[in-house]
């Protein structure tokens, strides 16, 4: 179940990033994009969460 949630959350961030890039809204606004997420740092689900965090950071870097 949690792996489905990780995939869904990653997909939603990807869709949001793609829509921002496609719309050209990023070129008009110079305010940096900030993204707040809750990610587990301990327990059995923490290793996949690290990959999710890196994906979020990559999306923010690419958009900004």
N, CA, C and O atoms as a GROMACS GRO file, in nm:
protein
  256
    1UNK      N    1   0.081  -0.121   0.000
    1UNK     CA    2   0.000   0.000   0.000
    1UNK      C    3   0.085   0.126   0.000
    1UNK      O    4   0.061   0.214  -0.084
    2UNK      N    5   0.183   0.142   0.089
    2UNK     CA    6   0.262   0.265   0.088
    2UNK      C    7   0.338   0.287  -0.042
    2UNK      O    8   0.358   0.402  -0.081
    3UNK      N    9   0.381   0.180  -0.109
    3UNK     CA   10   0.453   0.200  -0.235
    3UNK      C   11   0.361   0.260  -0.341
    3UNK      O   12   0.406   0.335  -0.428
    4UNK      N   13   0.233   0.229  -0.334
    4UNK     CA   14   0.138   0.290  -0.427
    4UNK      C   15   0.124   0.438  -0.398
    4UNK      O   16   0.112   0.520  -0.489
    5UNK      N   17   0.124   0.472  -0.269
    5UNK     CA   18   0.115   0.612  -0.230
    5UNK      C   19   0.236   0.690  -0.279
    5UNK      O   20   0.223   0.803  -0.327
    6UNK      N   21   0.355   0.631  -0.267
    6UNK     CA   22   0.478   0.697  -0.313
    6UNK      C   23   0.471   0.720  -0.463
    6UNK      O   24   0.507   0.828  -0.511
    7UNK      N   25   0.426   0.621  -0.535
    7UNK     CA   26   0.416   0.635  -0.681
    7UNK      C   27   0.312   0.741  -0.719
    7UNK      O   28   0.335   0.820  -0.810
    8UNK      N   29   0.201   0.742  -0.649
    8UNK     CA   30   0.097   0.841  -0.677
    8UNK      C   31   0.147   0.982  -0.646
    8UNK      O   32   0.125   1.073  -0.726
    9UNK      N   33   0.212   1.000  -0.533
    9UNK     CA   34   0.262   1.132  -0.496
    9UNK      C   35   0.368   1.178  -0.596
    9UNK      O   36   0.368   1.295  -0.635
   10UNK      N   37   0.455   1.090  -0.637
   10UNK     CA   38   0.558   1.125  -0.735
   10UNK      C   39   0.495   1.162  -0.868
   10UNK      O   40   0.538   1.256  -0.935
   11UNK      N   41   0.393   1.088  -0.908
   11UNK     CA   42   0.324   1.117  -1.033
   11UNK      C   43   0.256   1.253  -1.028
   11UNK      O   44   0.258   1.328  -1.126
   12UNK      N   45   0.194   1.284  -0.915
   12UNK     CA   46   0.126   1.413  -0.902
   12UNK      C   47   0.225   1.529  -0.909
   12UNK      O   48   0.197   1.632  -0.970
   13UNK      N   49   0.341   1.513  -0.846
   13UNK     CA   50   0.443   1.618  -0.855
   13UNK      C   51   0.491   1.632  -0.999
   13UNK      O   52   0.513   1.743  -1.046
   14UNK      N   53   0.508   1.521  -1.067
   14UNK     CA   54   0.551   1.526  -1.206
   14UNK      C   55   0.450   1.595  -1.295
   14UNK      O   56   0.488   1.674  -1.382
   15UNK      N   57   0.323   1.567  -1.274
   15UNK     CA   58   0.217   1.632  -1.353
   15UNK      C   59   0.214   1.781  -1.324
   15UNK      O   60   0.199   1.862  -1.416
   16UNK      N   61   0.228   1.818  -1.197
   16UNK     CA   62   0.229   1.961  -1.162
   16UNK      C   63   0.348   2.032  -1.225
   16UNK      O   64   0.333   2.143  -1.276
   17UNK      N   65   0.464   1.970  -1.221
   17UNK     CA   66   0.583   2.030  -1.281
   17UNK      C   67   0.567   2.043  -1.432
   17UNK      O   68   0.603   2.146  -1.490
   18UNK      N   69   0.515   1.940  -1.495
   18UNK     CA   70   0.496   1.944  -1.640
   18UNK      C   71   0.396   2.051  -1.680
   18UNK      O   72   0.415   2.119  -1.780
   19UNK      N   73   0.290   2.067  -1.602
   19UNK     CA   74   0.191   2.169  -1.636
   19UNK      C   75   0.248   2.309  -1.619
   19UNK      O   76   0.215   2.398  -1.697
   20UNK      N   77   0.332   2.328  -1.519
   20UNK     CA   78   0.397   2.460  -1.502
   20UNK      C   79   0.491   2.489  -1.619
   20UNK      O   80   0.492   2.600  -1.672
   21UNK      N   81   0.567   2.389  -1.658
   21UNK     CA   82   0.661   2.410  -1.768
   21UNK      C   83   0.587   2.432  -1.900
   21UNK      O   84   0.628   2.515  -1.981
   22UNK      N   85   0.480   2.358  -1.922
   22UNK     CA   86   0.406   2.368  -2.048
   22UNK      C   87   0.330   2.500  -2.058
   22UNK      O   88   0.313   2.554  -2.167
   23UNK      N   89   0.284   2.552  -1.946
   23UNK     CA   90   0.204   2.674  -1.949
   23UNK      C   91   0.288   2.799  -1.968
   23UNK      O   92   0.238   2.902  -2.011
   24UNK      N   93   0.416   2.789  -1.937
   24UNK     CA   94   0.502   2.907  -1.948
   24UNK      C   95   0.489   3.000  -1.829
   24UNK      O   96   0.548   3.108  -1.828
   25UNK      N   97   0.413   2.960  -1.728
   25UNK     CA   98   0.394   3.045  -1.610
   25UNK      C   99   0.525   3.065  -1.535
   25UNK      O  100   0.543   3.168  -1.470
   26UNK      N  101   0.614   2.971  -1.543
   26UNK     CA  102   0.742   2.982  -1.473
   26UNK      C  103   0.826   3.095  -1.528
   26UNK      O  104   0.908   3.152  -1.455
   27UNK      N  105   0.809   3.130  -1.656
   27UNK     CA  106   0.890   3.235  -1.718
   27UNK      C  107   0.842   3.374  -1.674
   27UNK      O  108   0.920   3.469  -1.678
   28UNK      N  109   0.718   3.387  -1.633
   28UNK     CA  110   0.663   3.516  -1.596
   28UNK      C  111   0.687   3.550  -1.450
   28UNK      O  112   0.701   3.668  -1.415
   29UNK      N  113   0.692   3.451  -1.365
   29UNK     CA  114   0.704   3.475  -1.222
   29UNK      C  115   0.843   3.434  -1.177
   29UNK      O  116   0.884   3.319  -1.198
   30UNK      N  117   0.916   3.525  -1.115
   30UNK     CA  118   1.052   3.496  -1.072
   30UNK      C  119   1.060   3.446  -0.928
   30UNK      O  120   1.169   3.423  -0.877
   31UNK      N  121   0.945   3.428  -0.863
   31UNK     CA  122   0.942   3.377  -0.727
   31UNK      C  123   0.979   3.229  -0.728
   31UNK      O  124   0.919   3.152  -0.804
   32UNK      N  125   1.076   3.187  -0.646
   32UNK     CA  126   1.113   3.045  -0.644
   32UNK      C  127   0.996   2.957  -0.597
   32UNK      O  128   0.916   2.997  -0.513
   33UNK      N  129   0.990   2.839  -0.654
   33UNK     CA  130   0.891   2.741  -0.613
   33UNK      C  131   0.937   2.677  -0.483
   33UNK      O  132   1.052   2.636  -0.471
   34UNK      N  133   0.847   2.668  -0.386
   34UNK     CA  134   0.875   2.598  -0.261
   34UNK      C  135   0.778   2.482  -0.253
   34UNK      O  136   0.660   2.496  -0.284
   35UNK      N  137   0.829   2.368  -0.210
   35UNK     CA  138   0.749   2.248  -0.202
   35UNK      C  139   0.760   2.192  -0.061
   35UNK      O  140   0.870   2.169  -0.012
   36UNK      N  141   0.648   2.170   0.003
   36UNK     CA  142   0.647   2.111   0.136
   36UNK      C  143   0.585   1.973   0.131
   36UNK      O  144   0.473   1.957   0.083
   37UNK      N  145   0.657   1.875   0.179
   37UNK     CA  146   0.607   1.738   0.180
   37UNK      C  147   0.639   1.672   0.314
   37UNK      O  148   0.733   1.713   0.382
   38UNK      N  149   0.562   1.574   0.350
   38UNK     CA  150   0.590   1.494   0.469
   38UNK      C  151   0.648   1.361   0.423
   38UNK      O  152   0.582   1.284   0.352
   39UNK      N  153   0.770   1.334   0.462
   39UNK     CA  154   0.839   1.213   0.419
   39UNK      C  155   0.892   1.141   0.543
   39UNK      O  156   0.948   1.203   0.633
   40UNK      N  157   0.874   1.010   0.545
   40UNK     CA  158   0.923   0.931   0.657
   40UNK      C  159   1.076   0.924   0.654
   40UNK      O  160   1.135   0.908   0.547
   41UNK      N  161   1.138   0.937   0.770
   41UNK     CA  162   1.284   0.932   0.778
   41UNK      C  163   1.333   0.810   0.856
   41UNK      O  164   1.453   0.782   0.858
   42UNK      N  165   1.243   0.739   0.919
   42UNK     CA  166   1.280   0.619   0.993
   42UNK      C  167   1.181   0.508   0.961
   42UNK      O  168   1.074   0.532   0.905
   43UNK      N  169   1.219   0.388   0.996
   43UNK     CA  170   1.129   0.274   0.977
   43UNK      C  171   1.150   0.204   0.844
   43UNK      O  172   1.239   0.239   0.767
   44UNK      N  173   1.066   0.105   0.818
   44UNK     CA  174   1.086   0.022   0.700
   44UNK      C  175   1.059   0.095   0.568
   44UNK      O  176   1.103   0.049   0.462
   45UNK      N  177   0.987   0.205   0.571
   45UNK     CA  178   0.954   0.275   0.447
   45UNK      C  179   1.045   0.395   0.421
   45UNK      O  180   1.020   0.471   0.328
   46UNK      N  181   1.149   0.412   0.500
   46UNK     CA  182   1.237   0.527   0.481
   46UNK      C  183   1.327   0.515   0.357
   46UNK      O  184   1.352   0.618   0.294
   47UNK      N  185   1.379   0.396   0.319
   47UNK     CA  186   1.463   0.392   0.198
   47UNK      C  187   1.392   0.439   0.071
   47UNK      O  188   1.452   0.516  -0.004
   48UNK      N  189   1.269   0.396   0.042
   48UNK     CA  190   1.202   0.447  -0.078
   48UNK      C  191   1.171   0.597  -0.067
   48UNK      O  192   1.166   0.667  -0.168
   49UNK      N  193   1.151   0.645   0.055
   49UNK     CA  194   1.120   0.787   0.073
   49UNK      C  195   1.237   0.875   0.034
   49UNK      O  196   1.217   0.988  -0.010
   50UNK      N  197   1.359   0.825   0.047
   50UNK     CA  198   1.476   0.902   0.007
   50UNK      C  199   1.474   0.927  -0.144
   50UNK      O  200   1.508   1.036  -0.189
   51UNK      N  201   1.435   0.827  -0.221
   51UNK     CA  202   1.424   0.845  -0.366
   51UNK      C  203   1.314   0.946  -0.401
   51UNK      O  204   1.328   1.026  -0.493
   52UNK      N  205   1.205   0.940  -0.327
   52UNK     CA  206   1.096   1.035  -0.349
   52UNK      C  207   1.144   1.177  -0.319
   52UNK      O  208   1.114   1.270  -0.395
   53UNK      N  209   1.216   1.195  -0.210
   53UNK     CA  210   1.269   1.326  -0.174
   53UNK      C  211   1.362   1.379  -0.283
   53UNK      O  212   1.354   1.497  -0.319
   54UNK      N  213   1.447   1.294  -0.334
   54UNK     CA  214   1.539   1.336  -0.442
   54UNK      C  215   1.461   1.376  -0.567
   54UNK      O  216   1.500   1.469  -0.637
   55UNK      N  217   1.352   1.307  -0.595
   55UNK     CA  218   1.268   1.343  -0.709
   55UNK      C  219   1.202   1.479  -0.690
   55UNK      O  220   1.194   1.558  -0.784
   56UNK      N  221   1.155   1.506  -0.569
   56UNK     CA  222   1.097   1.638  -0.540
   56UNK      C  223   1.202   1.747  -0.556
   56UNK      O  224   1.175   1.852  -0.615
   57UNK      N  225   1.322   1.723  -0.503
   57UNK     CA  226   1.429   1.822  -0.513
   57UNK      C  227   1.467   1.846  -0.659
   57UNK      O  228   1.493   1.960  -0.698
   58UNK      N  229   1.471   1.742  -0.738
   58UNK     CA  230   1.503   1.757  -0.880
   58UNK      C  231   1.396   1.838  -0.952
   58UNK      O  232   1.429   1.924  -1.034
   59UNK      N  233   1.269   1.812  -0.922
   59UNK     CA  234   1.161   1.887  -0.985
   59UNK      C  235   1.169   2.035  -0.949
   59UNK      O  236   1.152   2.120  -1.036
   60UNK      N  237   1.194   2.066  -0.822
   60UNK     CA  238   1.204   2.206  -0.780
   60UNK      C  239   1.325   2.272  -0.847
   60UNK      O  240   1.315   2.386  -0.892
   61UNK      N  241   1.439   2.203  -0.855
   61UNK     CA  242   1.556   2.260  -0.922
   61UNK      C  243   1.530   2.286  -1.069
   61UNK      O  244   1.572   2.389  -1.122
   62UNK      N  245   1.462   2.194  -1.135
   62UNK     CA  246   1.435   2.210  -1.278
   62UNK      C  247   1.337   2.323  -1.303
   62UNK      O  248   1.351   2.397  -1.400
   63UNK      N  249   1.239   2.339  -1.217
   63UNK     CA  250   1.139   2.445  -1.234
   63UNK      C  251   1.201   2.581  -1.203
   63UNK      O  252   1.177   2.678  -1.275
   64UNK      N  253   1.280   2.587  -1.096
   64UNK     CA  254   1.341   2.714  -1.058
   64UNK      C  255   1.459   2.746  -1.147
   64UNK      O  256   1.523   2.850  -1.131
   0.00000   0.00000   0.00000
